[in-house]
């Protein structure tokens, strides 16, 4: 964990992320006079090259931030909408009852480029070339690939070879999975062309807006539409063309939104709205706030009672997610995160592990297909992430960045989507489309039912913590449905267990798969509880005695958390030790 004092001469800030090169890039921008938002944008673009199996240029970028001048947390909504042609009738005509998790059918409007540029324009200080240059250099000259990139490519090698030749050309050079120093000159060319068009006008903000238009109304949108007309194999086992058009892309822009906040004594927890799964963390924390006397840590390890109560709270919160969350104005979010609702729901938590999906609220409705999805094979939840099947189905591949600068600007952002394994590479662009649309339900009448020009209910879930109303903490993790469970592990360790940032990240983590996955084929396993073995054998045995189906994931397997903080005149940052890839830096 790194610590520095912002009042010291030469102090710039803190960066923590899921890859060392992103953290180093963000730190370089801070040391070159940029602020936290400049640093986050530059780091985000580098992650598209450094962790292409976890995020890409056509993905999405949700974030929570505060500025030095305005301490009210705001949300950056960089998730694109479904195509206008994405109707439930269209999928019914194809004979599908779930949206595939790979290929072109699940693509939503790319959101990352516009989201990053909106943030840069409004809150950054650097030019587009200043922040994009690092990623262009890595794409042009090569970046050392971490081993998990090769593992991911090997998992889908047959798919690439037989059905996605453009992906094979980029990721299987000489017929073998890419490794070592990897170059993506087509992506570097795309970014350079966007810069050239942006710089045809004068002024920093005007150039950024020109860059946004060059993507959404120019050659990028044209290439995406043309490529989407072709049919490719997806994990339905059949070939399908996509639905995205240039009009879809031109008609969408990233926006800002109000964030949600729940207070617990002198602590406050901030999340994005109910079109994300973020409120599930607020609901879990509400439920457990009334059980504080039963929660404890001993030598940095949660007790068996703590884990049990947290898991049962998660089941209730995620049952509500399935019944209520979505991009819909009818979500009763004020009720769901209220103290009164939590008090009533808390009575459902007993000493035994529940095997039921029990949403609350007024007349909750779950998807009718859920019982058929129970226990389907979709890759073990015990393996952490990334998990990729041979047809490209994925369970929550993502990255995360936290930045705070000396002035007090702070951001937590969880970019994702456009994974190299999500759909075929568009050869002239050097990247592929996302597959976030798989998170919609095709059944109608649900908050997360598919409709044209609608956002899917995403798992991406950045977080911010307040102390006495002042923003002091930004944190988050990749991990799909696990994000708001692993973040609960961190939150409890830090705010209840009294552990520092690094100790809280390192503390043993857990999650349950006892609710439907957001990823195709949407399986769930009642009572399954995945834990890190550092909880201790006696704790795991006691949890099993309560009825939990305990899966030992190993000692260091769950979560890829990072965090930064600013309090008491001190800046701090910490990153995940699991996988030896995350990195925190500061000066």
RAFEN-V147966 format. One record per helix or strand of 3 or more residues. SS is the DSSP state (A for helix, B for strand). FROM is the first residue (numbers start at 1). LEN is the number of residues. If there is no record, write none. Layout:
SS|FROM|LEN ; SS|FROM|LEN
//
This chain:
B|2|3 ; B|13|5 ; A|20|12 ; A|36|15 ; B|60|7 ; B|74|5 ; A|88|6 ; A|112|12 ; A|128|14 ; A|147|9 ; A|157|6 ; A|165|7 ; A|173|3 ; A|185|14 ; A|204|13 ; A|219|10 ; B|231|3 ; B|239|3 ; A|246|5 ; B|255|4 ; B|260|5 ; B|267|5 ; A|279|11 ; A|292|3 ; A|304|21 ; A|333|4 ; A|339|8 ; A|370|4 ; A|381|3 ; B|401|5 ; B|410|8 ; A|436|4 ; B|463|5 ; B|470|7 ; A|480|17 ; A|501|6 ; B|510|3 ; B|528|4 ; A|533|3 ; A|537|9 ; B|549|4 ; B|562|6 ; B|570|6 ; A|578|3 ; B|583|4
//
